[in-house]
């Protein structure tokens, strides 16, 4: 059973335990757009036709910018949508499904959506780098990321690599780890994939890696993990590791991009989620 006592595989036809509509907000990632989330939206819409879906568009032209500002835009977009489509208390549940950067944007928006905290139901993160991008190992991905960061001068890339301040505890991601909001969700689901270098395993799972023991430079990440989960009960959290069995041996597969995109394109994964864990979406 889930945190609310409902079986995770309860059928979509089972009676709802709440009044009103279930609003699912889908948030795309870096250099993405609302179309990226279409397969997940369509999969859910077929099973849950009574739910309504907001595929966020407010940051489509701004994913290189400040994550906090993206969070402000998302919060305003959600509020406007609720006012337009869920008038007079019609909102029953509010859930977020996020990919990559979208997970950070949604977390940045949560403090501005406190008025809906009692309605928050599921927060599903698809390979989001909650602890940022680790650059402590030599790899083709890290080399490419370093070049991209120098070339594009992107605020987002600086923030996600915790390079936006000399003191790591003054960086945006560290401050975001102290923000509240996740504790209001009945279900918090973090998905990850070992082959995905864009959403690295420990960062996507927001957990402490055993290899960090005795490494002084990893203390800040340990603190961030503690901050993120400080107000959350363990039974609210579920971590799911995906194995996409990627057969290709091209550059995208080698640097982990193929696995990252599979979270948007693998319909078998989506069907597994919505059928085996249907209580997350009812």
Order of alpha helices (4+ residues) and beta strands (2+ residues): beta-alpha-beta-alpha-beta-alpha-beta-alpha-alpha-alpha-beta-alpha-alpha-beta-alpha-alpha-alpha
